[in-house]
């Protein structure tokens, strides 16, 4: 994953990373968390009737230079550019979202990388119950505590992995994936579906998520949900107040 205009230091400045850019999992975790806490998951372009661009240079221009966010292909694509610049081996994997009542295709992008002699799942683009740090693939179904969230990653049939999250006291499937390697171009049909199909969540609703050290802020259409240390508060938002919420809570300007 390469963009001619990607500069590692500019990326670090955008996400507020000031540590040593090493290739161990501790450094990778810190970089991932810095991006999660500064770059929102958002679908403003889709809501504006645009097809999200997967041109790498346009992703850099949008997120790094214009300080926007993006959805899974964009934010994970940007993270992959940083991994490549650091010389960290990785692959894209296609994941099947499991949060819907009906079975869905493998439209979600995640990353599996190699560090410290292990394989790790990284994902900066699954929205509200996305992981907050890398998870080792052979975690053997142990409960994985990340800040105030709890996850589990299991190998279901010797080939496919299932990510679950503890949601309001109940385990909830998030997505499934295997280690079939995917190229960047393989996600273009799924991106087109998520940008244009009337049944796609991103077409139907505004969705903005920004992780914080204590939880996350989530704007879903006209509802603002704040998750703080495991506690959830919901607030109705008037449509005319959306722009101020995007600016003040998520540091976004809708038409930027």
N, C-alpha and C positions, 0 to 999 in steps of 0.2 A: 504494500500500500504506500504509494509515493505521490507527493505533490511538489511541483517545482518551487512553489512559494512557501513551503513549510520550513520554518526555522525553529529549531528546538528551543532556543532561548526565548523567542517570542511566545511560543506555546507555554513555557514555564511562567513567563510574566502574566499571561492571560489567566492561568489557573492559580497563581500565587504560590508556586512551588519554589522553595528556597533551599532545599536540601542538597545532598550529594546525589548526582544522577548516576547511581550505581545500577548493576543488573541483578542484584539479589531481590528476593521477594519482599523484603522490608521496604526497600526503596520503591519498588513497583507499587506496593500497597499505598504508600504515601502519595505517589503521583496520581493513582486512581482516585483516592479520596479527595485530593485537592481539586481534581476536575469535577467530581460529583458535587462538591460544595460550591462551585462557582459557575458551572455551565449547566443551565436548566435543560431538562427533557421538555421539549415543546413542539407543538404542531401548528404554529401560527401561519406558516406558509401554506399548509394544506387548507386551513380554515379560510385563507385568502384566495383559494381556488388555484393555487400553484401546484405543479408537480415538483416534488423535492428533487433537487439536483444531486446526483452522485458523482459529479466531476470533482475529483479530489481537490483541485485548486479552488473551486467554488466553496467547498466545505471549509477550507482554511480561511478564505476571505470572509465567510459568513460568521464563523464562530470565533476565530482569533482576532480578525481585524475589526469586524462590526460588533463583536461581543454579543452575538446571539447565542441561542442554544440549538437543539435539533432533536430528532428522534433517533432510533437505535442505529441506523446505518451511518448517520452523520457523527454522533458522539463516539460510537465505537470505532468508526473509521478514523477519526482524529486521534484517538488513543493508539490505534494501530500504527499511525504515522510516527508517533513518539517511540513506540516499541521498536520499529524498524530503525529509527535514527540512533537508538541506543544499542542496536545489535542484539535484541532479544528475540529468539525464535518464537513464532506464533502461527496460528491458523485461524481462519474464520470457520465457525460452525453455524449451521442452520437449525433453529430451534422451533418446536411446535408449541405455541402458547396453549396453556391448559386452563386458563381462567374463564373460558367461555362454556356455555351449556352444550354447544355443538362442537364436534371435532373440527379443528381448523388446520390449514396447511402450515408448513414450516416457514413462516414469514418473518420470524425474529432472528436477528443476527447477534451472536455472542462470539467471544474470543477464548481460545485455549492457548496458553503460552507455556514455555518451559523455563523454569528457574530453580536454582538450588537442587537440581537433579530430580525435580518433580514436575508433573503437569498440573496446571491451575486454570480454573474457570475464572474469567474476568468479564464483567458486563457493566457498562455504564448507561445502558439504555432500555431498561425494562420498566421504568416508571415507578409506580408507588411502592411495590414490594420487591424492588431489585436489590441485589446483593450490594454490600457496602465496602467490600474488600475481596481480594482473590480467595477462592476456595479450592483446596487441594482435591484433585479428582478422586483419589483413593481415601476419602474421608470416612469410609466404612459406616455410613448412615449415622454417624455421631451428630448430636445437636451442635450447631455452630452458632455461637453467640457473636454478633457484630453490633457493638454499641447496645441499643435497646431492642434490636431485632434478633430473631432466632431462625436459622435456616437448617435444612438437611439436604444433602446431595447423595443419592443412592444410585447404584448400578443395577438396573431393574432386571435385565435378562442377559448379562454378560456383554452387552453391546451398547445399550441405550442408557443414558443417565437421566434422572428425574430430579429437578430442583423443587423443593417445597419450602414454604414459609409458614411460620406460626402467626396466624391472623386472628386476633381477638380470641385467643385460647384454643383455636382449632387449626390443625395442619391443613394447608391448602396447596394443591399442586400449582406450580407457576409455569414451568415449561420443561419439555423433554428434548434431548439432542443426542446425537452420536458423534463419533470422531471422523466422519466423512469430511474430507477437506473441501472447502468451497472457495472459489475465487471471487473477487470483488464483483465481477460482471454477473455472477450467478444470482445476485440479490436484486438485479434491476427489475425483473418481473414482479417480485414481491413489493418493491418500492412503488412501482406504478400502481399496484393494487391498493396499497395503503394510502396512496396520494389521491386516488380517484374513485374507488369503488364505493357506491352508496351504502353498502353494508359495513364498510370499514369504520372502526371506532374513531379514527383520526379525521375522517370526513364528517362524521356525525356530530362530534363534540370537540370543543376546545379542551385541551389537556396540557397542563404545565406542572412540572414537578421539580422541586429543588430540594436536594438532601441537605441536612444540617447535621452538626455533630450530635444533636439530641433527637433527631427524627427527620421530618420532611414537611414541606409546604406543598399542598396539592390544590390546584385550581381546575375544577371540572365544570365547564360551562359557567353556571352562576352559583356554584358552591365552592367555598374555600374551606379546605380541611387542613387542620394543623395537627400533626402527630408530634408530641413532645414527651420524651421519656416513657413511651408506651401508652400515653393517654391521648385520646382523640377528641378534638373539638371541631364542630362544623358551624359555618356561618354563611347565610344567604348573601349573595352579592348582587346588587343591581347592575344591569348591563352597562349603564352609564359610568359605573365605578370600575369597570374592568381595566381600563387603561392605567388608572392610578395603582391598582393592585399589581398589575404586571410590572410597573415601574418600581414600586416601593418594596414588594415582597420578592420579586424575581429578577429585578434589575434588567427588565426588557422593555423595549419600545416596539410596539406592534408593527410599525411600518419601517423599521430600520433595515 
